[in-house]
Amino acid sequence: MRYFFLICLLVGVGVLAAAGFRGSKSRKPPTEIFPDMDRQAKYKPQKTSEFFADGRVERTPVAGTIPFGYNEATANGQADHFYKGYTQGDDYIDTGKMGESWGTGMPLPVDQKLLVRGQQRYAINCVPCHGASGAGNGITTQYGIVGVPSYHQERIRVMADGEIYNTITHGKNTMYPYGDKITREDRWAIVAYIRALQRAQNATKSDVPADVLAKLEAK
C-alpha cells in the first residue's frame, strides 16, 4: 500500500514540476502540457516585425479591400452604408417609411432578376426559421426556436412592404436584425420574394394570365 502512495506522490510531484502553477507570474515561459492556445503566434498593434522589410506590423490594406459594414457605390452613385441594422438616408428605400407611416410599394423595379435574387437571399438568410414556403416551419423550430410567424397569416399579408423591410433591417422580438448582413437592395428583393410566396399560397384562377391559363386547360 505504501508503494501505491509513494507512486502517487512521485506522479503528483512530476505533474506539478512539469505543469507549474497556472496563474503565477514569471519572466520565463512556462512548460505547459496543455497550453490551450494561451500563447499564439500573432502580431500586436504598433509592434515591430522582422518579417517585413520596413519592420512595421501595420500593413497597407490590399487594393480593393472594403471595410466590413460598407458597400461600394450603388447604381445611382450613392454609397450604401449599413451598420447594426441602420442605413444612412431618409428616403423610402432606406427606411421603409413614407412620412410618418410605413410605405407600400417596391422602390426597385420588380422583374424576374429581382425575384431570383430575392429567392437566393431568402434561402440563405430566412429559410432556416421561416421555411421554404414561408410557413414558419424552418429547421430551427425543431431545435427549440418558437414563435416564428408564418408569412401567410392575415396580419402579415396586409402588412405594409416598408414594415416588412424594417423588420428585416432592425429585427423584431426574437428575430435578430439583418441590416448589417444584407444590403439594402437585397432586403427589398427579399420583400418582393415574400410577396411572391404569399401570392402563390393564395392565388386564384383569375391571377393566371389568359394565355397561360389556356395552355393549362388544354392539357
Sine and cosine of phi, psi and omega as CSV:
sin_phi,cos_phi,sin_psi,cos_psi,sin_omega,cos_omega
0.00,0.00,-0.61,0.79,-0.04,-1.00
-0.92,0.38,-0.49,0.87,0.06,-1.00
-0.91,0.42,-0.58,0.81,0.02,-1.00
-0.89,0.46,-0.72,0.69,0.01,-1.00
-0.92,0.40,-0.58,0.81,0.01,-1.00
-0.91,0.42,-0.67,0.75,0.02,-1.00
-0.90,0.43,-0.69,0.72,0.02,-1.00
-0.87,0.49,-0.64,0.77,0.01,-1.00
-0.90,0.43,-0.70,0.72,0.00,-1.00
-0.91,0.42,-0.66,0.75,0.03,-1.00
-0.89,0.45,-0.69,0.73,0.01,-1.00
-0.88,0.48,-0.69,0.72,0.03,-1.00
-0.90,0.44,-0.64,0.77,0.01,-1.00
-0.90,0.44,-0.69,0.72,0.02,-1.00
-0.91,0.42,-0.67,0.74,0.00,-1.00
-0.90,0.44,-0.64,0.77,-0.01,-1.00
-0.93,0.38,-0.59,0.81,-0.04,-1.00
-0.99,0.17,-0.66,0.75,-0.09,-1.00
-1.00,0.07,-0.50,0.87,-0.03,-1.00
0.95,0.30,-0.14,-0.99,0.02,-1.00
-0.99,-0.17,0.94,-0.34,0.02,-1.00
-0.91,0.42,0.74,-0.67,-0.01,-1.00
0.98,-0.18,-0.30,0.95,0.02,-1.00
-0.96,0.27,0.41,-0.91,-0.07,-1.00
-0.97,-0.23,0.67,-0.74,0.04,-1.00
-0.34,-0.94,0.50,-0.87,0.04,-1.00
-0.99,0.15,-0.22,0.98,0.01,-1.00
-1.00,-0.06,0.63,-0.78,0.05,-1.00
-0.91,0.41,0.74,-0.67,-0.05,-1.00
-0.97,0.25,0.40,-0.92,0.14,-0.99
-1.00,-0.01,0.90,-0.45,-0.10,-0.99
-0.87,-0.49,0.76,-0.65,0.09,-1.00
-0.98,0.22,-0.65,0.76,0.04,-1.00
-0.84,-0.54,1.00,0.01,-0.08,-1.00
-0.94,0.35,-0.35,0.94,0.05,-1.00
0.82,0.57,0.51,0.86,0.05,-1.00
0.85,0.52,0.51,0.86,0.00,-1.00
-0.91,0.41,-0.59,0.81,-0.02,-1.00
-0.84,-0.54,0.96,-0.29,-0.04,-1.00
-0.94,-0.33,0.44,-0.90,0.07,-1.00
-0.95,0.31,0.92,-0.40,-0.03,-1.00
-0.35,-0.93,0.30,-0.95,0.07,-1.00
-0.98,-0.21,0.70,-0.71,0.05,-1.00
-0.99,-0.15,0.51,-0.86,-0.04,-1.00
-0.83,0.56,0.64,-0.77,0.09,-1.00
0.89,0.45,0.45,0.89,0.10,-0.99
-0.96,-0.28,0.28,-0.96,0.02,-1.00
-1.00,0.03,0.32,-0.95,0.00,-1.00
-0.63,-0.78,0.75,-0.66,0.06,-1.00
-0.99,0.11,-0.16,0.99,-0.04,-1.00
-0.96,0.28,-0.64,0.77,-0.05,-1.00
-1.00,-0.07,0.56,-0.83,-0.08,-1.00
-0.88,0.47,-0.58,0.81,-0.03,-1.00
-1.00,0.07,-0.04,1.00,0.07,-1.00
0.97,0.26,0.09,1.00,-0.04,-1.00
-1.00,-0.09,0.61,-0.79,0.09,-1.00
-0.98,0.17,-0.69,0.72,-0.02,-1.00
-0.93,0.38,0.77,-0.64,-0.05,-1.00
-0.89,-0.46,0.50,-0.87,0.09,-1.00
-0.92,0.38,0.74,-0.67,-0.01,-1.00
-0.84,0.54,0.54,-0.84,0.04,-1.00
-0.88,0.47,0.61,-0.79,0.00,-1.00
-0.82,0.57,0.75,-0.67,-0.01,-1.00
1.00,-0.04,-0.05,1.00,0.01,-1.00
-0.92,0.40,0.70,-0.71,0.00,-1.00
-0.90,-0.44,0.81,-0.58,0.01,-1.00
-0.86,0.51,0.54,-0.84,0.05,-1.00
-0.87,0.49,0.72,-0.69,0.02,-1.00
1.00,-0.02,0.24,0.97,-0.02,-1.00
-0.68,-0.73,0.69,-0.73,0.05,-1.00
-0.93,-0.37,0.52,-0.86,0.08,-1.00
-0.91,0.41,0.22,-0.97,-0.06,-1.00
-0.83,0.56,0.65,-0.76,0.02,-1.00
-0.99,0.11,-0.07,-1.00,-0.09,-1.00
-0.86,0.51,-0.54,0.84,-0.03,-1.00
-1.00,0.09,0.11,0.99,0.07,-1.00
1.00,0.03,-0.07,1.00,-0.02,-1.00
-0.99,-0.11,0.66,-0.75,0.04,-1.00
-0.98,0.20,0.70,-0.72,0.02,-1.00
-0.99,-0.13,0.99,-0.17,0.03,-1.00
-1.00,-0.04,0.67,-0.74,0.11,-0.99
-0.50,-0.87,0.71,-0.70,-0.03,-1.00
-0.46,-0.89,0.80,-0.60,0.00,-1.00
0.81,0.59,0.60,0.80,0.11,-0.99
1.00,0.07,0.00,1.00,-0.05,-1.00
-0.93,-0.36,0.71,-0.71,0.03,-1.00
-0.95,-0.33,0.42,-0.91,0.04,-1.00
-1.00,-0.06,0.83,-0.56,-0.02,-1.00
0.72,-0.70,0.50,-0.86,-0.04,-1.00
-0.93,-0.37,0.06,1.00,-0.03,-1.00
-0.96,0.26,0.25,-0.97,0.01,-1.00
-0.84,0.54,-0.63,0.78,-0.04,-1.00
-0.91,0.42,-0.41,0.91,-0.01,-1.00
-1.00,0.00,-0.61,0.79,-0.16,-0.99
-0.94,-0.35,-0.39,0.92,-0.10,-1.00
0.99,0.15,0.10,0.99,-0.04,-1.00
-0.92,-0.39,0.56,-0.83,0.16,-0.99
-0.89,-0.46,0.98,-0.19,-0.13,-0.99
0.96,0.28,-0.83,-0.55,0.01,-1.00
-0.98,-0.18,0.01,1.00,-0.08,-1.00
-0.89,-0.45,0.39,-0.92,0.09,-1.00
-0.92,0.38,0.71,-0.71,-0.03,-1.00
-1.00,-0.03,0.33,-0.94,0.05,-1.00
-0.81,-0.58,0.68,-0.73,-0.06,-1.00
0.85,-0.52,0.46,-0.89,-0.03,-1.00
-1.00,-0.07,0.78,-0.62,0.03,-1.00
-0.99,0.17,0.00,1.00,0.03,-1.00
-0.85,-0.52,0.47,-0.88,0.05,-1.00
-0.88,0.47,0.80,-0.60,0.01,-1.00
-1.00,0.00,0.96,-0.28,0.03,-1.00
-0.68,-0.73,-0.04,-1.00,-0.04,-1.00
-0.88,0.48,-0.60,0.80,0.00,-1.00
-0.88,0.48,-0.68,0.73,0.00,-1.00
-0.92,0.40,-0.66,0.75,-0.02,-1.00
-0.93,0.38,-0.61,0.79,0.05,-1.00
-0.91,0.42,-0.67,0.75,0.05,-1.00
-0.90,0.44,-0.68,0.73,0.04,-1.00
-0.88,0.47,-0.62,0.78,0.03,-1.00
-0.90,0.45,-0.66,0.75,0.01,-1.00
-0.91,0.42,-0.75,0.66,-0.01,-1.00
-0.92,0.40,-0.59,0.81,0.04,-1.00
-0.90,0.44,-0.69,0.73,-0.01,-1.00
-0.89,0.46,-0.56,0.83,-0.03,-1.00
-0.98,0.21,-0.70,0.71,-0.18,-0.98
-0.97,-0.23,-0.43,0.90,-0.19,-0.98
-0.93,-0.37,-0.54,0.84,-0.08,-1.00
-0.84,0.55,-0.65,0.76,-0.03,-1.00
-0.80,0.60,-0.55,0.84,0.00,-1.00
-0.98,-0.22,-0.74,0.68,-0.15,-0.99
-1.00,0.02,-0.21,0.98,0.02,-1.00
0.99,0.12,0.35,-0.94,-0.07,-1.00
-0.89,0.45,-0.54,0.84,-0.03,-1.00
-0.99,-0.11,-0.04,1.00,-0.02,-1.00
0.99,0.13,0.29,0.96,-0.07,-1.00
-1.00,0.09,0.03,1.00,0.01,-1.00
0.98,0.22,0.40,0.92,-0.07,-1.00
-0.88,-0.48,0.63,0.77,0.02,-1.00
-0.93,0.38,0.14,-0.99,-0.09,-1.00
-0.88,0.47,-0.48,0.88,-0.04,-1.00
-0.92,0.40,-0.41,0.91,0.00,-1.00
-0.93,0.37,-0.30,0.96,0.04,-1.00
-1.00,0.08,-0.08,1.00,-0.03,-1.00
-0.85,-0.53,0.51,0.86,0.15,-0.99
0.99,-0.16,-0.11,0.99,0.04,-1.00
-0.98,0.22,0.86,-0.50,-0.05,-1.00
-0.88,-0.47,0.32,-0.95,0.08,-1.00
0.99,0.15,0.25,0.97,0.05,-1.00
-0.96,0.28,0.88,-0.47,-0.08,-1.00
-0.98,0.21,0.42,-0.91,0.14,-0.99
-1.00,0.02,0.68,-0.73,0.04,-1.00
-0.93,0.38,-0.18,0.98,-0.07,-1.00
-1.00,-0.09,0.07,1.00,0.16,-0.99
-0.91,0.41,0.55,-0.83,-0.06,-1.00
-0.86,0.50,-0.62,0.79,-0.06,-1.00
-0.91,0.42,-0.49,0.87,0.04,-1.00
-1.00,0.06,-0.51,0.86,0.06,-1.00
-0.89,0.46,-0.57,0.82,-0.02,-1.00
-0.99,-0.11,-0.01,1.00,0.00,-1.00
-0.92,0.40,0.62,-0.78,0.00,-1.00
-0.90,0.43,0.55,-0.84,0.01,-1.00
-0.84,0.54,-0.64,0.77,-0.02,-1.00
-0.90,0.43,-0.54,0.84,0.02,-1.00
-0.95,0.31,-0.61,0.79,0.07,-1.00
-0.90,0.44,-0.68,0.73,0.05,-1.00
-0.86,0.51,-0.68,0.73,0.01,-1.00
-0.90,0.44,-0.61,0.79,0.03,-1.00
-0.91,0.42,-0.65,0.76,0.05,-1.00
-0.90,0.44,-0.65,0.76,-0.06,-1.00
-0.94,0.35,-0.76,0.64,-0.14,-0.99
-0.96,-0.27,-0.18,0.98,-0.05,-1.00
0.98,0.18,0.15,-0.99,0.02,-1.00
-0.29,-0.96,0.71,-0.70,-0.02,-1.00
0.82,0.58,-0.86,-0.51,-0.05,-1.00
-1.00,0.09,-0.07,1.00,0.00,-1.00
-1.00,0.08,0.81,-0.59,0.01,-1.00
-0.97,0.24,0.38,-0.93,0.05,-1.00
-0.95,0.33,0.56,-0.83,0.03,-1.00
-0.88,-0.47,0.18,0.98,-0.01,-1.00
-0.90,0.43,-0.43,0.90,0.02,-1.00
-1.00,-0.05,0.04,1.00,-0.05,-1.00
-0.87,-0.49,-0.45,0.89,-0.06,-1.00
-0.84,-0.54,0.75,-0.66,-0.02,-1.00
-0.91,0.42,0.31,-0.95,-0.03,-1.00
-0.83,0.56,-0.76,0.65,-0.03,-1.00
-0.90,0.44,-0.61,0.79,0.00,-1.00
-0.94,0.35,-0.52,0.85,0.08,-1.00
-0.90,0.44,-0.65,0.76,0.05,-1.00
-0.93,0.36,-0.57,0.82,0.05,-1.00
-0.89,0.45,-0.61,0.79,0.05,-1.00
-0.91,0.42,-0.67,0.74,0.05,-1.00
-0.85,0.53,-0.70,0.71,0.01,-1.00
-0.88,0.47,-0.64,0.77,-0.02,-1.00
-0.94,0.34,-0.60,0.80,0.07,-1.00
-0.87,0.49,-0.66,0.75,0.05,-1.00
-0.89,0.46,-0.60,0.80,0.04,-1.00
-0.91,0.41,-0.64,0.77,0.05,-1.00
-0.89,0.45,-0.68,0.74,0.01,-1.00
-0.90,0.44,-0.66,0.75,0.01,-1.00
-0.91,0.42,-0.64,0.77,-0.02,-1.00
-0.91,0.42,-0.59,0.81,-0.03,-1.00
-0.98,0.19,-0.27,0.96,-0.06,-1.00
-0.77,-0.64,0.42,0.91,-0.04,-1.00
-0.96,0.27,0.46,-0.89,0.08,-1.00
-0.86,-0.52,0.13,-0.99,-0.02,-1.00
-0.88,0.48,-0.52,0.85,-0.03,-1.00
-0.95,0.32,-0.28,0.96,0.02,-1.00
-0.98,0.20,-0.28,0.96,-0.04,-1.00
-0.99,0.13,0.79,-0.61,0.04,-1.00
-0.82,0.57,0.56,-0.83,-0.11,-0.99
-0.84,0.54,-0.66,0.75,-0.03,-1.00
-0.93,0.38,-0.62,0.78,0.03,-1.00
-0.95,0.33,-0.63,0.77,0.02,-1.00
-0.88,0.47,-0.63,0.78,0.01,-1.00
-0.89,0.45,-0.63,0.78,0.02,-1.00
-0.93,0.37,-0.63,0.78,0.01,-1.00
-0.92,0.39,-0.66,0.75,-0.01,-1.00
-0.95,0.31,-0.37,0.93,0.02,-1.00
-0.98,0.22,-0.28,0.96,-0.02,-1.00
-0.98,0.19,0.00,0.00,0.00,0.00
